[in-house]
Amino acid sequence: MTNFTDDQKVYVTPRGTQMHGDSLELLGALDDETVDLIVTSPPFALQRKKAYGNENQEAYVDWLAQFGQAAKRVLKPTGSLVIDLGNAYRQGSPTRSLYPYRVLLKFVDELEYHLAEEFFWYNPAKLPSPLEWVNKRRIRVKDAVNTVWWFSKTEWPQADVNQVLLPYSKNMQRLLKDPEKYYKATLRPSEHSISKHFGTNNGGAIPSNLLQIPNTDSSSAYLKKCRALGIKSHPARFPANLPKFFIEFLTNPGDLVVDIFSGSNTTGMVAERLGRRWYSFELSRDYAALSIMRFLPGLAPQDAGKLYDEAKLRTVSLPEEGRSLLATMAKTLEEDADKAVAAAEEALAIAVEDHLEAKGRRKKAKDASREVLIVGPTDLVEIADAALARAEEDLAARSATMRAAKRDLSQAKKRSELGRALLEDFDAYYDTTKFLVEVDELAASVE
Ligand SMILES: C[S@@+](CC[C@H](N)C(=O)[O-])C[C@H]1O[C@@H](n2cnc3c(N)ncnc32)[C@H](O)[C@@H]1O
């Protein structure tokens, strides 16, 4: 149960809702102990004011702690709070701010969270900054790591490493194929053989707490649509693989995931795809509405733009509203393609006929020229040769026309197939709904 107002709901999907408002207030509308995971990236305490707003560094820790407090009430006893924090330099100084560590101490000492484990997100694609210390004076190296605190409400949060195993290295794969060859059973003084232990295939390697995830997305549907519409995208998105890791690690399908500083709603999109329920909270109605672009695969940018405009004013329902726009587009594509197919078929029929006629003329001209060669006078031979050459040219032209008509036909057919495929892709995007129906049925049968 939640107490959200309709005005706060920007769009709803089969598994989640994008909300607009202050997270402190929105968290207050959630029932006690109902959330499995909050994964979020707050506005950082950076020096320069960014478009999405920053608190000054001193006040920052207290400001963030209010959210930590409100989050704790709604987390289940098995729940986790994962906070991604960028590092910062102190104002005008080549020395570091301690704010990520102050956040850590505040959350553990005062809010009584547990630090389940500290993570570091290494973004190899990070640009050097601040320019003054790194590029100009060259007295500091590139800062490419964010701290990611995994807090838990109790000492025993829900977690399963088996859900986030990494592919084994090539060496490990070889070892697993033939453990005896690689590890000659080394008997320790305890008579414990390590070869057997290392030769067990656990389905993958256990990841470390250094998460290497490049933040280089430039081709997502969200960005493509923003670019096509000339709209500025959210300036501080994290890569989908960051929330993905924690959602898979710390929750099960059907669990509830919340992002309290959702920006472009990377978290909601990933949760939707992974079959988790989700709420995303964002202060800016505009950012919240723009994030609908993540849920409209296949829609033409101008249609997606219509839903973005609607989401600024009222709650948009997905997938229904997206599908109806897509269906109209697919229908138009199909109708246009049908017309093009009919025209191409007609052109093809004419070209085939012309081609046949030209072929006949060529044969006649050839026969005539051969006959004249055998019996006729030279000037007649020349006339017949010229007729043959013309017929050959004619034939080549008609053949080219026929090939072009065939190409047009196959392209028109492809366009109509595209319309159908777009609709199928769109439905496939939301396909894990089936799973939710199963969860509901299961819940009903338990009640
Ligand atoms: C660093 S961005 C999050 C980006 C997000 N992880 C993504 O991938 O797009 C932080 C967001 O928090 C929002 N925000 C700031 N204060 C907030 C508040 N009190 N309640 C809800 N959202 C807030 C900002 O508008 C901004 O969009």
The ligand as an ORCA input file, in Angstrom:
! r2SCAN-3c Opt
* xyz 0 1
  C      22.992     12.323     -9.905
  S      21.348     12.530    -10.428
  C      20.780     10.872    -10.570
  C      20.983     10.314    -11.949
  C      20.462      8.914    -12.133
  N      21.216      7.940    -11.356
  C      20.483      8.511    -13.610
  O      21.118      7.490    -13.965
  O      19.904      9.233    -14.426
  C      20.525     13.089     -8.976
  C      19.065     13.506     -9.176
  O      18.474     13.761     -7.897
  C      17.455     14.727     -8.065
  N      17.110     15.270     -6.759
  C      17.775     16.227     -6.040
  N      17.152     16.443     -4.879
  C      16.084     15.616     -4.830
  C      15.046     15.381     -3.872
  N      15.005     16.056     -2.735
  N      14.100     14.457     -4.166
  C      14.136     13.771     -5.323
  N      15.094     13.968     -6.269
  C      16.049     14.868     -6.027
  C      18.081     15.696     -9.041
  O      17.087     16.466     -9.712
  C      18.861     14.775     -9.987
  O      18.126     14.486    -11.146
*
